């Protein structure tokens, strides 16, 4: 946008053209990024003895890349051999690198699997993310690093966004000695929010790992914590962990958005509706020094697992692009399985959405 300004200097009327950068940011949030044994087997290239994940995201990458900021919940440790899935996850760094190549700009790393491989797992994961040039938050090598880097501040198009991240627990494991993994502690969270405000964050987003697995509705604790975060001035709460989609609400009156669970982004969980999930898209705009959520929507996804040359593959599909295209799929069974999953997810979003206005639309682009 350009603004023309006139000024009177020594009797002459001078026209100045002042360019202003667009003060609007588009954000995309993805759910649980898992690394089950089936995914590792599919990604392994026996000839090169490498793990290759890029094809997993080839169908969804154009959408991810269209957003200014794209954040995913990395629910595996990285670069801790042997690579294994449940219950003690570790995947090669090429999983995260493939997601970055697909457009992911940041990861949150505090979840119930953060301590699966102990102190080495925490540090190796951070080292791996550093090596591919992507910034994450939620886990730290030590308290000094947390003090220096938390909350994560992302600045885009003149808007300063604080990203917070914490988890309900670590599957009964302790936080590895010396490291820091953010846990849900309202006293600490209140301090973190205050710090975000003190460094002039104009929008505060909490990515939080909570709730009960496989439940389609949030529990009382999730609702209570969300209300607490809203009162503290958080603008958006992005939930993960249940591995299924839970409802989303947009309170335009109070400039507050919350989604209780995004479900799985990629995994080998095939029990419906764990095989599907959603991405949440938000637009935030700055006007007169006030930042407002101006748009919100969801993009439903499904993990398609056909066999290619007798080997099972994994592809994250944007559902709206393929749900009317049965010829794309390897069999009628795959096509109907995706649609059956959506028939479970959509009522969760439509029936339980009590916000005003409701999130009523799907979108495949901004």
C-alpha positions in Angstrom: 0.0 0.0 0.0 1.2 3.5 -0.8 0.1 6.7 0.9 0.6 10.1 -0.7 1.5 12.9 1.7 1.8 16.6 0.9 4.0 19.0 2.8 4.8 22.7 2.4 8.5 23.4 2.3 9.9 26.9 1.5 6.7 27.8 -0.3 6.6 24.7 -2.4 4.0 21.9 -2.2 5.9 18.6 -2.2 4.4 15.2 -2.9 5.9 12.3 -0.9 5.0 8.7 -1.7 5.4 6.6 1.4 5.3 2.8 1.1 3.9 0.8 3.9 4.4 -3.0 4.2 1.3 -5.1 4.5 0.6 -5.8 8.2 -1.1 -9.1 7.8 0.2 -12.6 8.6 -1.3 -15.9 7.6 -0.7 -18.9 9.9 -1.2 -22.6 9.5 -1.1 -25.2 12.2 -0.7 -28.9 11.8 -1.4 -31.7 14.3 0.6 -34.7 15.5 3.6 -35.7 13.4 4.2 -39.3 14.4 6.9 -41.8 13.3 5.5 -45.3 13.6 7.4 -48.3 12.4 5.3 -48.6 9.3 6.2 -45.0 8.3 9.9 -45.8 8.8 9.7 -48.9 6.7 8.0 -47.0 3.9 10.6 -44.3 3.9 13.6 -46.5 3.9 15.5 -46.7 0.7 17.5 -49.9 0.9 19.7 -49.1 -2.1 20.9 -45.8 -0.6 20.4 -46.9 3.0 18.6 -43.6 3.7 15.2 -42.5 4.9 13.2 -40.4 2.4 10.0 -38.7 3.5 9.5 -36.0 0.9 6.8 -37.9 -1.0 4.6 -38.1 2.2 3.9 -34.4 1.9 3.9 -33.9 -1.9 0.1 -33.4 -2.1 -0.2 -31.1 0.8 2.9 -29.0 0.3 1.4 -26.4 -2.1 -1.1 -25.5 0.6 1.5 -25.3 3.4 3.8 -23.2 1.3 1.1 -20.6 0.7 1.1 -19.5 4.4 3.6 -17.1 6.0 4.1 -19.2 9.1 3.4 -22.9 9.3 3.8 -24.7 12.6 3.7 -28.5 13.3 3.7 -30.6 16.4 6.8 -32.8 16.2 5.9 -35.8 18.3 9.1 -37.8 17.8 12.6 -37.4 18.9 15.2 -37.2 16.1 18.5 -38.9 15.3 18.5 -41.4 18.1 19.2 -44.9 16.8 17.7 -47.4 16.6 14.9 -45.7 14.8 11.6 -47.0 16.2 8.0 -46.1 16.6 5.7 -46.7 19.6 6.3 -46.6 22.5 9.7 -44.9 22.4 9.7 -42.8 19.2 12.7 -41.7 17.2 13.0 -40.9 13.5 15.8 -39.6 11.3 16.1 -35.9 10.9 15.1 -36.4 7.2 11.4 -36.5 8.5 11.7 -32.9 9.8 13.7 -31.9 6.7 11.0 -33.2 4.4 8.4 -31.1 6.3 10.5 -28.0 6.0 10.9 -28.7 2.3 7.1 -28.9 2.2 6.7 -25.4 3.8 6.8 -25.9 7.5 8.5 -23.0 9.1 8.6 -24.0 12.8 8.1 -27.0 15.1 6.8 -27.2 18.6 8.5 -30.0 20.5 6.9 -30.3 24.0 4.7 -33.4 24.1 4.3 -36.6 25.9 7.1 -38.2 23.8 9.7 -35.5 24.3 11.6 -37.6 26.8 11.3 -41.0 25.0 15.0 -41.2 24.4 16.2 -39.4 27.6 18.6 -36.5 27.6 20.2 -37.6 24.4 16.8 -37.5 22.7 16.1 -33.9 23.7 19.5 -32.7 22.7 19.7 -34.7 19.4 16.3 -33.4 18.4 17.3 -29.8 18.9 20.6 -30.4 17.2 18.9 -31.9 14.2 16.4 -29.1 13.8 19.3 -26.6 14.1 21.2 -28.4 11.4 18.3 -28.0 8.9 17.8 -24.4 9.9 14.4 -24.5 11.5 13.5 -22.8 14.8 11.5 -24.7 17.3 10.2 -24.2 20.9 9.0 -26.2 23.9 12.1 -28.1 24.8 15.5 -26.8 25.6 19.0 -28.1 26.3 19.2 -26.3 29.6 17.5 -23.5 31.6 19.9 -20.8 30.3 18.7 -21.6 26.7 15.1 -21.4 27.8 15.7 -18.1 29.4 17.3 -16.8 26.3 14.9 -18.2 23.7 11.5 -18.4 25.3 9.0 -17.4 24.4 9.7 -17.8 20.7 9.1 -14.5 19.0 8.3 -14.7 15.3 8.2 -11.3 13.5 6.5 -11.2 10.1 5.1 -8.2 8.1 5.5 -5.9 11.0 3.7 -8.1 13.5 5.4 -9.7 16.5 3.9 -13.1 17.4 4.8 -15.0 20.6 4.6 -18.8 20.4 4.3 -20.8 23.6 4.3 -24.6 24.0 3.8 -27.0 26.8 2.6 -30.6 27.5 0.5 -32.3 30.2 3.3 -34.8 30.9 5.9 -37.3 29.6 4.3 -40.7 29.9 5.5 -41.0 33.4 9.1 -40.3 32.6 11.0 -37.5 34.4 12.3 -34.4 32.6 15.9 -35.5 31.7 18.4 -34.0 34.0 19.7 -30.6 32.9 17.2 -30.2 30.1 13.9 -28.3 30.2 10.6 -29.5 28.8 7.7 -27.1 29.3 4.9 -28.7 31.3 1.4 -27.3 31.9 1.9 -25.2 35.0 -0.5 -22.2 35.2 1.9 -20.2 37.4 4.8 -20.7 35.0 2.5 -20.0 32.0 1.3 -16.8 33.5 4.9 -15.7 33.9 5.7 -16.7 30.3 2.7 -14.7 29.0 3.8 -11.7 31.0 7.3 -12.0 29.5 5.8 -12.2 26.0 4.0 -9.0 26.6 7.1 -7.3 28.1 9.0 -7.9 24.8 6.2 -6.3 22.8 4.5 -9.4 21.5 1.3 -8.3 19.7 -0.2 -11.7 19.3 0.2 -14.7 21.7 -0.4 -18.2 20.6 -0.3 -21.3 22.9 0.4 -24.7 21.3 -0.6 -27.1 24.0 -0.5 -30.9 24.4 -3.4 -32.0 26.5 -6.6 -34.0 26.8 -7.5 -37.7 26.5 -6.5 -39.8 23.6 -9.2 -40.8 21.0 -11.9 -38.7 22.7 -13.9 -36.5 20.2 -14.8 -33.9 22.9 -12.5 -31.9 25.1 -12.6 -32.8 28.8 -13.2 -30.4 31.7 -9.5 -29.8 32.3 -8.9 -28.7 28.7 -11.8 -26.3 28.9 -10.6 -24.9 32.2 -7.1 -24.3 30.9 -8.4 -22.7 27.7 -10.5 -20.3 29.8 -7.5 -19.5 31.9 -5.4 -18.8 28.8 -8.1 -16.6 27.4 -8.2 -14.5 30.6 -4.5 -14.1 30.5 -4.6 -12.5 27.0 -3.7 -15.4 24.8 -5.2 -14.9 21.3 -5.1 -18.5 20.0 -4.9 -21.9 21.7 -3.9 -24.8 19.4 -4.4 -28.2 21.0 -2.9 -31.6 20.2 -2.5 -35.1 21.7 -5.9 -36.8 21.4 -5.0 -38.1 17.9 -8.5 -37.2 16.8 -10.2 -34.0 15.9 -11.9 -32.0 18.6 -14.0 -28.9 18.1 -12.8 -25.4 17.2 -14.3 -22.1 18.4 -13.8 -18.5 17.3 -14.8 -15.8 19.7 -14.7 -12.7 17.5 -16.0 -10.5 20.3 -13.0 -11.2 22.5 -10.5 -11.8 19.6 -9.9 -15.3 20.7 -9.6 -18.6 18.8 -9.3 -22.1 20.2 -9.1 -25.6 18.8 -9.0 -28.4 21.3 -7.3 -31.0 19.0 -6.1 -31.0 15.4 -5.8 -34.8 15.3 -3.0 -36.6 13.5 -1.2 -34.9 10.7 0.7 -38.0 9.7 0.9 -41.4 11.5 0.3 -45.1 11.0 -2.8 -45.0 13.2 -5.5 -46.4 10.9 -8.5 -46.8 13.3 -11.0 -44.2 12.3 -11.0 -41.3 12.8 -7.3 -41.4 13.8 -6.4 -41.7 10.1 -7.7 -38.1 9.5 -7.0 -34.7 11.0 -7.1 -31.0 10.1 -5.0 -28.0 9.7 -6.1 -24.7 11.1 -5.6 -21.5 9.1 -5.7 -18.1 10.8 -5.2 -14.6 9.4 -4.1 -11.9 11.8 -4.0 -8.2 10.9 -2.6 -5.1 12.5 -4.4 -1.8 12.4 -3.8 1.2 14.6 -1.4 -0.9 16.7 -4.2 -3.5 17.4 -3.8 -7.1 16.2 -7.0 -8.9 15.3 -7.8 -12.4 14.1 -9.7 -11.6 10.9 -10.2 -15.0 9.3 -10.2 -18.6 10.5 -10.8 -21.9 8.8 -9.9 -25.6 8.7 -8.4 -27.8 6.0 -9.3 -31.5 6.5 -6.5 -34.0 5.8 -6.3 -37.8 5.5 -3.4 -40.2 5.4 -3.6 -42.3 2.3 -1.6 -45.5 2.4 -1.6 -47.3 -0.9 0.9 -50.0 -1.9 3.4 -49.0 -4.5 5.5 -51.8 -5.9 4.2 -54.0 -3.0 5.5 -51.4 -0.5 3.1 -49.4 1.7 3.4 -45.6 1.2 2.1 -42.6 3.2 0.6 -39.5 1.7 -1.1 -36.6 3.5 -4.0 -35.6 1.3 -6.1 -32.3 1.4 -9.5 -34.0 1.5 -11.5 -31.4 -0.4 -9.3 -31.8 -3.5 -9.9 -35.6 -3.7 -13.2 -36.5 -2.1 -15.0 -36.1 -5.4 -12.3 -37.9 -7.4 -12.5 -41.7 -6.8 -10.3 -42.4 -9.8 -7.3 -41.0 -7.9 -7.3 -43.8 -5.4 -5.9 -47.3 -5.8 -9.2 -48.9 -4.9 -12.9 -48.0 -4.1 -12.1 -49.2 -0.6 -9.5 -46.4 0.0 -11.9 -43.8 -1.4 -14.8 -44.9 0.8 -12.5 -45.2 3.8 -11.4 -41.5 3.5 -15.0 -40.4 3.1 -16.1 -42.5 6.1 -13.4 -40.8 8.2 -14.7 -37.4 7.1 -18.2 -38.4 8.0 -17.0 -38.8 11.6 -14.9 -35.6 11.7 -17.3 -33.1 10.1 -20.1 -33.6 12.6 -17.6 -33.0 15.4 -16.8 -29.6 13.9 -20.4 -28.7 12.9 -22.4 -30.0 15.9 -20.1 -29.0 18.7 -18.9 -25.7 17.4 -20.6 -23.2 19.7 -18.6 -20.1 18.7 -20.1 -17.0 17.2 -19.6 -17.0 14.3 -19.0 -20.7 13.7 -16.1 -21.9 11.6 -18.3 -23.0 8.7 -15.9 -23.4 5.8 -13.1 -25.5 4.5 -10.5 -24.0 2.3 -7.6 -25.4 0.2 -5.9 -22.1 -0.2 -5.8 -18.8 1.7 
